[in-house]
Structure formats: C-alpha cells, structure tokens
Amino acid sequence: MLLRREDFLPYKEENSRMICRRVSTMEDFRSWVDVVNTALHGWEMIDAAHYFTWVQEE
C-alpha cells in the first residue's frame, strides 16, 4: 500500500488543542522522537542522531 503525500489528510477535531509544527532543528526532532518512541514503540526504537537526515531532506 502506498500513501502519497497529496492524498494524506490528517484528522483533527474542530475544537482540538492539537498543534502541528514543522520539525526543523535537532532539538525539535529529539522531542518528536521521544514521543514516538514512548507512545508507539515503548522503547527507544528510533535514534534522533541517526535519522535527523529526514529533517534535513524535508
């Protein structure tokens, strides 16, 4: 299955307090990785230093 960027419409409730931000710094990316590792995996699956190239490549 392939999900193209233009086909992806994230769900957000009208009265949601959710904030979407573009990750651009290593500090932001480390915060995102911490949330992903904790909430989705339960262990440190993703290493911020190794995958920061994703941020740099957009």
Helices and strands as residue ranges (DSSP letters): G 5-7, H 26-36, I 37-41, H 48-51, H 53-57
